């Protein structure tokens, strides 16, 4: 199972300078953690395929808001362009999230991912990776079923425009930007 760091402190070579902010949230609307990665300077933009086109998800001035609902089996990342417009939602299906001894937020990725833009095509990706992980014994039958159950529930919510994280994205992006340290030279 893949473990991923919320702060992208895993040596992403594309990034020259970035800033990171993390906060816990215990509001009526949302319990969990939110983080923001602000990309001050990148070596080159990152373009990805989506719905038959290519979209930029990382460039100078872009930011990624990550939303980690407490006790949920998913983590959502909203990619914003330099103008603050959402260019893509990316939902990782995960076994759990946790904070390590150094205060770094991690999540255990269960391979399946959902990509969408509000009101646009929804794509479920990495089914082959999930199947391969099961076949190789990297995950159990229970984890495999957990991934599919979570993905199916989220796909229904997104299609019916009931995905509870969508109304929170802009509010948390603005809040975290205000807390973010100044760029370092």
Contact map, one row per residue, 1 for C-alpha under 8 A:
11100000000000000000000000000000000000000000000000000000000000000000000000000000000000000000000000000000000111100000000000000000000010000110000000000000000000000000000000000000000000000
11110000000000000000000000000000000000000000000000000000000000000000000000000000000000000000000000000000000111100000000000000000000000000000000000000000000000000000000000000000000000000
11111000000000000000000000000000000000000000000000000000000000000000000000000000000000000000000000000000011110000000000000000000000000000000000000000000000000000000000000000000000000000
01111101000000000000000000000000000000000000000000000000000000000000000000000000000000000000000000000000011110000000000000000000000000000000000000000000000000000000000000000000000000000
00111111110000000000000000000000000000000000000000000000000000000000000000000000000000000000000000000001111000000000000000000000000000000000000000000000000000000000000000000000000000000
00011111100000000000000000000000001000000000000000000000000000000100000000000000000000000000000000000001111000000000000000000000000000000000000000000000000000000000000000000000000000000
00001111100000000001000000000000001010000000000000000000000000000000000000000000000000000000000000000001100000000000000000000000000000000000000000000000000000000000000000000000000000000
00011111111100000000000000000000000000000000000000000000000000000000000000000000000000000000000000000000000000000000000000000000000000000000000000000000000000000000000000000000000000000
00001111111100000000000000000000000000000000000000000000000000000000000000000000000000000000000000000000000000000000000000000000000000000000000000000000000000000000000000000000000000000
00001001111100000000000000000000000000000000000000000000000000000000000000000000000000000000000000000000000000000000000000000000000000000000000000000000000000000000000000000000000000000
00000001111110000000000000000000000000000000000000000000000000000000000000000000000000000000000000000000000000000000000000000000000000000000000000000000000000000000000000000000000000000
00000001111111100000000000000000000000000000000000000000000000000000000000000000000000000000000000000000000000000000000000000000000000000000000000000000000000000000000000000000000000000
00000000001111110000000000000000000000000000000000000000000000000000000000000000000000000000000000000000000000000000000000000000000000000000000000000000000000000000000000000000000000000
00000000000111110000000000000000000000000111000000000000000000000000000000000000000000000000000000000000000000000000000000000000000000000000000000000000000000000000000000000000000000000
00000000000111111100000000000000000000101110000000000000000000000000000000000000000000000000000000000000000000000000000000000000000000000000000000000000000000000000000000000000000000000
00000000000011111100000000000000000000011110000000000000000000000000000000000000000000000000000000000000000000000000000000000000000000000000000000000000000000000000000000000000000000000
00000000000000111110000000000000000000111100000000000000000000000000000000000000000000000000000000000000000000000000000000000000000000000000000000000000000000000000000000000000000000110
00000000000000111111000000000000000011111000000000000000000000000000000000000000000000000000000000000000000000000000000000000000000000000000000000000000000000000000000000000000000000100
00000000000000001111100000000000000011110000000000000000000000000000000000000000000000000000000000000000000000000000000000000000000000000000000000000000000000000000000000000000000111100
00000010000000000111110000000000001111000000000000000000000000000000000000000000000000000000000000000000000000000000000000000000000000000000000000000000000000000000000000000000000100000
00000000000000000011111000000000001110000000000000000000000000000000000000000000000000000000000000000000000000000000000000000000000000000000000000000000000000000000000000000001101100000
00000000000000000001111100000000111100000000000000000000000000000000000000000000000000000000000000000000000000000000000000000000000000000000000000000000000000000000000000000001000000000
00000000000000000000111110000000111000000000000000000000000000000000000000000000000000000000000000000000000000000000000000000000000000000000000000000000000000000000000000000001000000000
00000000000000000000011111000011110000000000000000000000000000000000000000000000000000000000000000000000000000000000000000000000000000000000000000000000000000000000000000000000000000000
00000000000000000000001111100111110000000000000000000000000000000000000000000000000000000000000000000000000000000000000000000000000000000000000000000000000000000000000000000000000000000
00000000000000000000000111110111000000000000000000000000000000000000000000000000000000000000000000000000000000000000000000000000000000000000000000000000000000000000000000000000000000000
00000000000000000000000011111110000000000000000000000000000000000000000000000000000000000000000000000000000000000000000000000000000000000000000000000000000000000000000000000000000000000
00000000000000000000000001111110000000000000000000000000000000000000000000000000000000000000000000000000000000000000000000000000000000000000000000000000000000000000000000000000000000000
00000000000000000000000000111110000000000000000000000000000000000000000000000000000000000000000000000000000000000000000000000000000000000000000000000000000000000000000000000000000000000
00000000000000000000000011111111000000000000000000000000000000000000100000000000000000000000000000000000000000000000000000000000000000000000000000000000000000000000000000000000000000000
00000000000000000000000111111111100000000000000000000000000000000000110000000000000000000000000000000000000000000000000000000000000000000000000000000000000000000000000000000000000000000
00000000000000000000000111000111110000000000000000000000000000000011110000000000000000000000000000000000000000000000000000000000000000000000000000000000000000000000000000000000000000000
00000000000000000000011110000011111000000000000000000000000000000011110000000000000000000000000000000000000000000000000000000000000000000000000000000000000000000000000000000000000000000
00000000000000000000011110000001111100000000000000000000000000001111000000000000000000000000000000000000000000000000000000000000000000000000000000000000000000000000000000010000000000000
00000110000000000001111000000000111110000000000000000000000000001110000000000000000000000000000000000000000000000000000000000000000000000000000000000000000000000000000000000001000000000
00000000000000000001110000000000011111000000000000000000000000111100000000000000000000000000000000000000000000000000000000000000000000000000000000000000000000000000000000001001100000000
00000010000000000111100000000000001111100000000000000000000000111000000000000000000000000000000000000000000000000000000000000000000000000000000000000000000000000000000000000000000000000
00000000000000000111000000000000000111110000000000000000000011110000000000000000000000000000000000000000000000000000000000000000000000000000000000000000000000000000000000000000000000000
00000000000000101110000000000000000011111100000000000000011111100000000000000000000000000000000000000000000000000000000000000000000000000000000000000000000000000000000000000000000000000
00000000000000011110000000000000000001111100000000000000000111000000000000000000000000000000000000000000000000000000000000000000000000000000000000000000000000000000000000000000000000100
00000000000000111100000000000000000000111110000000000000001110000000000000000000000000000000000000000000000000000000000000000000000000000000000000000000000000000000000000000000000000000
00000000000001111000000000000000000000111111100000000000011100000000000000000000000000000000000000000000000000000000000000000000000000000000000000000000000000000000000000000000000000000
00000000000001110000000000000000000000001111100000000000000000000000000000000000000000000000000000000000000000000000000000000000000000000000000000000000000000000000000000000000000000000
00000000000001000000000000000000000000000111110000000000001000000000000000000000000000000000000000000000000000000000000000000000000000000000000000000000000000000000000000000000000000000
00000000000000000000000000000000000000000111111000000001111100000000000000000000000000000000000000000000000000000000000000000000000000000000000000000000000000000000000000000000000000000
00000000000000000000000000000000000000000001111100000001111000000000000000000000000000000000000000000000000000000000000000000000000000000000000000000000000000000000000000000000000000000
00000000000000000000000000000000000000000000111110000111110000000000000000000000000000000000000000000000000000000000000000000000000000000000000000000000000000000000000000000000000000000
00000000000000000000000000000000000000000000011111000111100000000000000000000000000000000000000000000000000000000000000000000000000000000000000000000000000000000000000000000000000000000
00000000000000000000000000000000000000000000001111111110000000000000000000000000000000000000000000000000000000000000000000000000000000000000000000000000000000000000000000000000000000000
00000000000000000000000000000000000000000000000111111110000000000000000000000000000000000000000000000000000000000010000000000000000000000000000000000000000000000000000000000000000000000
00000000000000000000000000000000000000000000000011111000000000000000000000000000000000000000000000000000000000000000000010100000000000000000000000000000000000000000000000000000000000000
00000000000000000000000000000000000000000000000011111100000000000000000000000000000000000000000000000000000000000000000000000000000000000000000000000000000000000000000000000000000000000
00000000000000000000000000000000000000000000000011111110000000000000000000000000000000000000000000000000000000000000000000000000000000000000000000000000000000000000000000000000000000000
00000000000000000000000000000000000000000000001111011111000000000000000000000000000000000000000000000000000000000000000000000000000000000000000000000000000000000000000000000000000000000
00000000000000000000000000000000000000000000001111001111100000000000000000000000000000100000000000000000000000000000000000000000000000000000000000000000000000000000000000000000000000000
00000000000000000000000000000000000000000000111100000111111000000000000000000000000000100000000000000000000000000000000000000000000000000000000000000000000000000000000000000000000000000
00000000000000000000000000000000000000000000111100000011111001000000000000000011100000110000000000000000000000000000000000000000000000000000000000000000000000000000000000000000000000000
00000000000000000000000000000000000000100100111000000001111101100000000000000010100000000000000000000000000000000000000000000000000000000000000000000000000000000000000000000000000000000
00000000000000000000000000000000000000101101110000000001111111000000000000000000110000000000000000000000000000000000000000000000000000000000000000000000000000000000000000000000000000000
00000000000000000000000000000000000000111100100000000000011111000000000000000000010000000000000000000000000000000000000000000000000000000000000000000000000000000000000000000000000000000
00000000000000000000000000000000000001111000000000000000001111100000000000000000110000000000000000000000000000000000000000000000000000000000000000000000000000000000000000000000000000000
00000000000000000000000000000000000001110000000000000000111111110000000000000011110100000000000000000000000000000000000000000000000000000000000000000000000000000000000000000000000000000
00000000000000000000000000000000000111100000000000000000010011111000000000000011110000000000000000000000000000000000000000000000000000000000000000000000000000000000000000000000000000000
00000000000000000000000000000000000111000000000000000000000001111100000000001111000000000000000000000000000000000000000000000000000000000000000000000000000000000000000000000000000000000
00000000000000000000000000000000011110000000000000000000000000111110000000001111000000000000000000000000000000000000000000000000000000000000000000000000000000000000000010011000000000000
00000100000000000000000000000000011100000000000000000000000000011111000000111100000000000000000000000000000000000000000000000000000000000000000000000000000000000000000000000000000000000
00000000000000000000000000000001111000000000000000000000000000001111100000111000000000000000000000000000000000000000000000000000000000000000000000000000000000000000100000000000000000000
00000000000000000000000000000001110000000000000000000000000000000111110101110000000000000000000010000000000000000000000000000000000000000000000000000000000000000000000000000000000000000
00000000000000000000000000000111100000000000000000000000000000000011111101100000000000000000000000000000000000000000000000000000000000000000000000000000000000000000000000000000000000000
00000000000000000000000000000011100000000000000000000000000000000001111100000000000000000000000000000000000000000000000000000000000000000000000000000000000000000000000000000000000000000
00000000000000000000000000000000000000000000000000000000000000000000111110000000000000000000000110000000000000000000000000000000000000000000000000000000000000000000000000000000000000000
00000000000000000000000000000000000000000000000000000000000000000001111111100000000000000000000100000000000000000000000000000000000000000000000000000000000000000000000000000000000000000
00000000000000000000000000000000000000000000000000000000000000000000001111100000000000000000111100000000000000000000000000000000000000000000000000100100000000000000000000000000000000000
00000000000000000000000000000000000000000000000000000000000000000001100111110000000000000011111100000000000000000000000000000000000000000000000000000100000000000000000000000000000000000
00000000000000000000000000000000000000000000000000000000000000000111100111111000000000000011110000000000001000000000000000000000000000000000000000000000000000000000000000000000000000000
00000000000000000000000000000000000000000000000000000000000000000111000001111100000000001111000000000000000000000000000000000000000000000000000000000000000000000000100000000000000000000
00000000000000000000000000000000000000000000000000000000000000011110000000111110000000001110000000000000000000000000000000000000000000000000000000000000000000000000000000000000000000000
00000000000000000000000000000000000000000000000000000000000000011100000000011111000001111100000000000000000000000000000000000000000000000000000000000000000000000000000010000000000000000
00000000000000000000000000000000000000000000000000000000110001111000000000001111100001111100000000000000000000000000000000000000000000000000000000000000000000000000000000000000000000000
00000000000000000000000000000000000000000000000000000000100001111000000000000111111111110000000000000000000000000000000000000000000000000000000000000000000000000000000000000000000000000
00000000000000000000000000000000000000000000000000000000111011100000000000000011111111100000000000000000000000000000000000000000000000000000000000000000000000000000000000000000000000000
00000000000000000000000000000000000000000000000000000000001111100000000000000001111110000000000000000000000000000000000000000000000000000000000000000000000000000000000000000000000000000
00000000000000000000000000000000000000000000000000000000000000000000000000000001111110000000000000000000000000000000000000000000000000000000000000000000000000000000000000000000000000000
00000000000000000000000000000000000000000000000000000000000001000000000000000001111111000000000000000000000000000000000000000000000000000000000000000000000000000000000000000000000000000
00000000000000000000000000000000000000000000000000000000000000000000000000000001111111100000000000000000000000000000000000000000000000000000000000000000000000000000000000000000000000000
00000000000000000000000000000000000000000000000000000000000000000000000000000111100111111000000000000000000000000000100000000000000000000000000000000000000000000000000000000000000000000
00000000000000000000000000000000000000000000000000000011100000000000000000000111100011111000000000000000000000000000100000000000000000000000000000000000000000000000000000000000000000000
00000000000000000000000000000000000000000000000000000000100000000000000000000111000001111100000000000000000000000011100000000000000000000000000000000000000000000000000000000000000000000
00000000000000000000000000000000000000000000000000000000000000000000000000011110000001111110000000000000000000000111100000000000000000000000000000000000000000000000000000000000000000000
00000000000000000000000000000000000000000000000000000000000000000000000000011110000000011111000000000000000000001111000000000000000000000000000000000000000000000000000000000000000000000
00000000000000000000000000000000000000000000000000000000000000000000000001111000000000001111100000000000000000001110000000000000000000000000000000000000000000000000000000000000000000000
00000000000000000000000000000000000000000000000000000000000000000000000001110000000000000111110000000000000011111100000000000000000000000000000000000000000000000000000000000000000000000
00000000000000000000000000000000000000000000000000000000000000000000000011100000000000000011111000000000000011111000000000000000000000000000000000100110000000000000000000000000000000000
00000000000000000000000000000000000000000000000000000000000000000000000011100000000000000001111110000000001111100000000000000000000000000000000000100000000000000000000000000000000000000
00000000000000000000000000000000000000000000000000000000000000000000000011000000000000000000111110000000001111000000000000000000000000000000001001100000000000000000000000000000000000000
00000000000000000000000000000000000000000000000000000000000000000000001111000000000000000000011111000000001110000000000000000000000000000000000000000000000000000000000000000000000000000
00000000000000000000000000000000000000000000000000000000000000000001001000000000000000000000011111100000111100000000000000000000000000000000000000000000000000000000000000000000000000000
00000000000000000000000000000000000000000000000000000000000000000000000000000000000000000000000111110000111000000000000000000000000000000000000000000000000000000000000000000000000000000
00000000000000000000000000000000000000000000000000000000000000000000000000000000000000000000000011111111110000000000000000000000000000000000000000000000000000000000000000000000000000000
00000000000000000000000000000000000000000000000000000000000000000000000000000000000000000000000001111111110000000000000000000000000000000000000000000000000000000000000000000000000000000
00000000000000000000000000000000000000000000000000000000000000000000000000000000000000000000000000111111000000000000000000000000000000000000000000000000000000000000000000000000000000000
00000000000000000000000000000000000000000000000000000000000000000000000000000000000000000000000000111111000000000000000000000000000000000000000000000000000000000000000000000000000000000
00000000000000000000000000000000000000000000000000000000000000000000000000000000000000000000000000111111100000000000000000000000000000000000000000000000000000000000000000000000000000000
00001110000000000000000000000000000000000000000000000000000000000000000000000000000000000000000000111111110000000000000000000000000000000000000000000000000000000000000000000000000000000
00001110000000000000000000000000000000000000000000000000000000000000000000000000000000000000000011110011111000000000000000000000000000000000000000000000000000000000000000000000000000000
00111100000000000000000000000000000000000000000000000000000000000000000000000000000000000000000011110001111100000000000000000000000000000000000000000000000000000000000000000000000000000
00111100000000000000000000000000000000000000000000000000000000000000000000100000000000000000011111000000111110000000000000000000000000000000000000000000000000000000000000000000000000000
11110000000000000000000000000000000000000000000000000000000000000000000000000000000000000000011110000000011111000000000000000000000000000000000000000000000000000000000000000000000000000
11110000000000000000000000000000000000000000000000000000000000000000000000000000000000000001111100000000001111110000000000000000000000000000000000000000000000000000000000000000000000000
11000000000000000000000000000000000000000000000000000000000000000000000000000000000000000001111000000000000111110000000000000000010000000000001100100000000000000000000000000000000000000
11000000000000000000000000000000000000000000000000000000000000000000000000000000000000000001110000000000000011111000000000000110110000000000000000000000000000000000000000000000000000000
00000000000000000000000000000000000000000000000000000000000000000000000000000000000000000001100000000000000011111100000000011110110000000000000000110010000000000000000000000000000000000
00000000000000000000000000000000000000000000000000000000000000000000000000000000000000000111100000000000000000111110000000011100000000000000000000000010000000000000000000000000000000000
00000000000000000000000000000000000000000000000000000000000000000000000000000000000000001111000000000000000000011111000001111000000000000000000000000010001000000000000000000000000000000
00000000000000000000000000000000000000000000000001000000000000000000000000000000000000011110000000000000000000001111100001111000000000000000000000000000000000000000000000000000000000000
00000000000000000000000000000000000000000000000000000000000000000000000000000000000000011100000000000000000000000111110111100000000000000000000000000000000000000000000000000000000000000
00000000000000000000000000000000000000000000000000000000000000000000000000000000000001111000000000000000000000000011111111000000000000000000000000000000000000000000000000000000000000000
00000000000000000000000000000000000000000000000000000000000000000000000000000000000000000000000000000000000000000001111100000000000000000000000000000000000000000000000000000000000000000
00000000000000000000000000000000000000000000000000000000000000000000000000000000000000000000000000000000000000000000111110000000000000000000000000000000000000000000000000000000000000000
00000000000000000000000000000000000000000000000000000000000000000000000000000000000000000000000000000000000000000001111111000000000000000000000000000000000000000000000000000000000000000
00000000000000000000000000000000000000000000000000100000000000000000000000000000000000000000000000000000000000000001101111100000000000000000000000000000000000000000000000000000000000000
00000000000000000000000000000000000000000000000000000000000000000000000000000000000000000000000000000000000000000111100111110000000000000000000000000000001000100000000000000000000000000
00000000000000000000000000000000000000000000000000100000000000000000000000000000000000000000000000000000000000000111000011111000000000000000000000000000000000000000000000000000000000000
00000000000000000000000000000000000000000000000000000000000000000000000000000000000000000000000000000000000000011110000001111110000000000000000000000000000000000000000000000000000000000
00000000000000000000000000000000000000000000000000000000000000000000000000000000000000000000000000000000000000011110000000111110000000000000000000000000000000000000000000000000000000000
00000000000000000000000000000000000000000000000000000000000000000000000000000000000000000000000000000000000000111000000000011111110000000000000000000000000000000000000000000000000000000
00000000000000000000000000000000000000000000000000000000000000000000000000000000000000000000000000000000000000110000000000011111111000000000000000000000000000000000000000000000000000000
00000000000000000000000000000000000000000000000000000000000000000000000000000000000000000000000000000000000000000000000000000111111100000000000000000000000000000000000000000000000000000
00000000000000000000000000000000000000000000000000000000000000000000000000000000000000000000000000000000000000110000000000000111111110000000000000000000000000000000000000000000000000000
00000000000000000000000000000000000000000000000000000000000000000000000000000000000000000000000000000000000001110000000000000111111111000000000100000000000000000000000000000000000000000
00000000000000000000000000000000000000000000000000000000000000000000000000000000000000000000000000000000000000000000000000000011111111100000000000000000000000000000000000000000000000000
00000000000000000000000000000000000000000000000000000000000000000000000000000000000000000000000000000000000000000000000000000001111111110000000000000000000000000000000000000000000000000
10000000000000000000000000000000000000000000000000000000000000000000000000000000000000000000000000000000000000000000000000000000111111111110000000000000000000000000000000000000000000000
00000000000000000000000000000000000000000000000000000000000000000000000000000000000000000000000000000000000000000000000000000000011111111111100100000000000000000000000000000000000000000
00000000000000000000000000000000000000000000000000000000000000000000000000000000000000000000000000000000000000000000000000000000001111111100000000000000000000000000000000000000000000000
00000000000000000000000000000000000000000000000000000000000000000000000000000000000000000000000000000000000000000000000000000000000111111110000000000000000000000000000000000000000000000
00000000000000000000000000000000000000000000000000000000000000000000000000000000000000000000000000000000000000000000000000000000000011111111000000000000000000000000000000000000000000000
10000000000000000000000000000000000000000000000000000000000000000000000000000000000000000000000000000000000000000000000000000000000011111111000000000000000000000000000000000000000000000
10000000000000000000000000000000000000000000000000000000000000000000000000000000000000000000000000000000000000000000000000000000000011011111101100000000000000000000000000000000000000000
00000000000000000000000000000000000000000000000000000000000000000000000000000000000000000000000000000000000000000000000000000000000001001111111100000000000000000000000000000000000000000
00000000000000000000000000000000000000000000000000000000000000000000000000000000000000000000000000000000000000000000000000000000000001000011111110000000000000000000000000000000000000000
00000000000000000000000000000000000000000000000000000000000000000000000000000000000000000000000000000000000000000000000000000000000000000001111111000000000000000000000000000000000000000
00000000000000000000000000000000000000000000000000000000000000000000000000000000000000000000001000000000000001000000000000000000000000000011111111100000000000000000000000000000000000000
00000000000000000000000000000000000000000000000000000000000000000000000000000000000000000000000000000000000001000000000000000000010001000011111111110000000000000000000000000000000000000
00000000000000000000000000000000000000000000000000000000000000000000000000000000000000000000000000000000000000000000000000000000000000000000111111111000000000000000000000000000000000000
00000000000000000000000000000000000000000000000000000000000000000000000000000000000000000000001000000000000000000000000000000000000000000000011111111100000000000000000000000000000000000
00000000000000000000000000000000000000000000000000000000000000000000000010000000000000000000111000000000000001010000000000000000000000000000001111111110000000000000000000000000000000000
00000000000000000000000000000000000000000000000000000000000000000000000000000000000000000000000000000000000000010000000000000000000000000000000111111111000000000000000000000000000000000
00000000000000000000000000000000000000000000000000000000000000000000000000000000000000000000000000000000000000000000000000000000000000000000000011111111100000000000000000000000000000000
00000000000000000000000000000000000000000000000000000000000000000000000011000000000000000000100000000000000000000000000000000000000000000000000001111111110000000000000000000000000000000
00000000000000000000000000000000000000000000000000000000000000000000000000000000000000000000100000000000000000011100000000000000000000000000000000111111111000000000000000000000000000000
00000000000000000000000000000000000000000000000000000000000000000000000000000000000000000000000000000000000000000000000000000000000000000000000000011111111100000000000000000000000000000
00000000000000000000000000000000000000000000000000000000000000000000000000000000000000000000000000000000000000000000000000000000000000000000000000001111111110000000000000000000000000000
00000000000000000000000000000000000000000000000000000000000000000000000000000000000000000000000000000000000000000000000000000000000000000000000000000111111111000010000000000000000000000
00000000000000000000000000000000000000000000000000000000000000000000000000000000000000000000000000000000000000000100000001000000000000000000000000000011111111100000000000000000000000000
00000000000000000000000000000000000000000000000000000000000000000000000000000000000000000000000000000000000000000000000000000000000000000000000000000001111111110000000000000000000000000
00000000000000000000000000000000000000000000000000000000000000000000000000000000000000000000000000000000000000000000000000000000000000000000000000000000111111111110000000000000000000000
00000000000000000000000000000000000000000000000000000000000000000000000000000000000000000000000000000000000000000000000000000000000000000000000000000000011111111110000000000000000000000
00000000000000000000000000000000000000000000000000000000000000000000000000000000000000000000000000000000000000000000000001000000000000000000000000000000001111111100000000000000000000000
00000000000000000000000000000000000000000000000000000000000000000000000000000000000000000000000000000000000000000000000000000000000000000000000000000000000111111110000000000000000000000
00000000000000000000000000000000000000000000000000000000000000000000000000000000000000000000000000000000000000000000000000000000000000000000000000000000000011111110000000000000000000000
00000000000000000000000000000000000000000000000000000000000000000000000000000000000000000000000000000000000000000000000000000000000000000000000000000000000011111111000000000000000000000
00000000000000000000000000000000000000000000000000000000000000000000000000000000000000000000000000000000000000000000000000000000000000000000000000000000010011011111110000000000000000000
00000000000000000000000000000000000000000000000000000000000000000000000000000000000000000000000000000000000000000000000000000000000000000000000000000000000000000111111100000000000000000
00000000000000000000000000000000000000000000000000000000000000000010000000010000000000000000000000000000000000000000000000000000000000000000000000000000000000000011111110000000000000000
00000000000000000000000000000000000000000000000000000000000000000000000000000000000000000000000000000000000000000000000000000000000000000000000000000000000000000011111110000000000000000
00000000000000000000000000000000000000000000000000000000000000000000000000000000000000000000000000000000000000000000000000000000000000000000000000000000000000000001111111100000000000000
00000000000000000000000000000000000000000000000000000000000000000000000000000000000000000000000000000000000000000000000000000000000000000000000000000000000000000001111111110000000000000
00000000000000000000000000000000000000000000000000000000000000001000000000000100000000000000000000000000000000000000000000000000000000000000000000000000000000000000111111111000000000000
00000000000000000000000000000000000000000000000000000000000000000000000000000000000000000000000000000000000000000000000000000000000000000000000000000000000000000000001111111100000000000
00000000000000000000000000000000000000000000000000000000000000000000000000000000000000000000000000000000000000000000000000000000000000000000000000000000000000000000001111111110000000000
00000000000000000000000000000000010000000000000000000000000000001000000000000000000000000000000000000000000000000000000000000000000000000000000000000000000000000000000111111111000000000
00000000000000000000000000000000000100000000000000000000000000001000000000000000000000000000000000000000000000000000000000000000000000000000000000000000000000000000000011111111100000000
00000000000000000000000000000000000000000000000000000000000000000000000000000000000000000000000000000000000000000000000000000000000000000000000000000000000000000000000001111111110000000
00000000000000000000000000000000000000000000000000000000000000000000000000000000000000000000000000000000000000000000000000000000000000000000000000000000000000000000000000111111111000000
00000000000000000000111000000000001100000000000000000000000000000000000000000000000000000000000000000000000000000000000000000000000000000000000000000000000000000000000000011111111100000
00000000000000000000100000000000000100000000000000000000000000000000000000000000000000000000000000000000000000000000000000000000000000000000000000000000000000000000000000001111111100000
00000000000000000000000000000000000000000000000000000000000000000000000000000000000000000000000000000000000000000000000000000000000000000000000000000000000000000000000000000111111100000
00000000000000000000100000000000000000000000000000000000000000000000000000000000000000000000000000000000000000000000000000000000000000000000000000000000000000000000000000000011111110000
00000000000000000011100000000000000000000000000000000000000000000000000000000000000000000000000000000000000000000000000000000000000000000000000000000000000000000000000000000001111111000
00000000000000000010000000000000000000000000000000000000000000000000000000000000000000000000000000000000000000000000000000000000000000000000000000000000000000000000000000000000001111100
00000000000000000010000000000000000000000000000000000000000000000000000000000000000000000000000000000000000000000000000000000000000000000000000000000000000000000000000000000000000111110
00000000000000001110000000000000000000010000000000000000000000000000000000000000000000000000000000000000000000000000000000000000000000000000000000000000000000000000000000000000000011111
00000000000000001000000000000000000000000000000000000000000000000000000000000000000000000000000000000000000000000000000000000000000000000000000000000000000000000000000000000000000001111
00000000000000000000000000000000000000000000000000000000000000000000000000000000000000000000000000000000000000000000000000000000000000000000000000000000000000000000000000000000000000111
